[in-house]
Amino acid sequence: MRRALAFLLLCASPALADDLHGHIQLLAKGGKGPAKGSDVRQAVVYFEPANPQAAKAPEKPFEMVTRHKEFDPRLLVIPRGAKVRFPNEDPILHNVFSVSAPNQFDLGLYQQGPGKEKRFEKSGLVRVYCNVHHDMVAYILVLDTPFHASPDANGEFALLGLPRGPGKLTVWHEQADPWTMSVDLPQKGPLSVGLQIVRPLIPSHLNKTGKSYFRSGERYENR
């Protein structure tokens, strides 16, 4: 869905035929100036060629660690079929879960240690939470394409070695609506994308049973 601002900039020197370069800017809601307090490095740019090229899932699991009551990394991009392990490095209990169909899961309460694994068989966005701590939020983006990258701190990105021809380009950021565009490689110049920030860093959400994290206005959690 296109709710973000996007426009194409042509440069004097064209990019390589099978590479795609560009710049992402995070904009305040309404598109009036740059957004403050949002990290452009948390964006993901991925290209899906018209003739799909699925990435092979490695046997070794990816990791998303619970540390200091936060998920690290906050964003994990994996190929479909890959496993993710959720180690707990805190001296308290966590309960990692997601209700994002069709990849929903519930690891139950577990203490400090190597944690548990989940294999993600379907592509799509997985919103990850802790059933104990409301402010713990992370995302797993399960892709059917190996062509993806994240921008640097200045918003610059490069997708290298792309197959020539038509496909779909998507830019995702947790605080913005996804931006998509049909492209036909090679492009004549770099792409510039503006994403409007429309969601807070800690989105409102319920626990794994669909109930509030708060009781009588107070948060309940183990410390």
Secondary structure, 3 states (H helix, E strand, C coil): CCCCEEEECCCCCCCCCCCEEEEEEEECCCCCCECCCCCHHHCEEEEEECCCCCCCCCCCCEECEEECCEEECCEEEEECCCEEEEEECCCCCECEEECCCCCCEECCCECCEEEEEEECCCCEEEEEEECCCCCCEEEEEEECCCCEECCCCCCEEEECCCCCEEEEEEEECCCCCCEEEEEEECCCCCEEEEEECCCCCCCCCCCCCCCCCEECCEECCCC
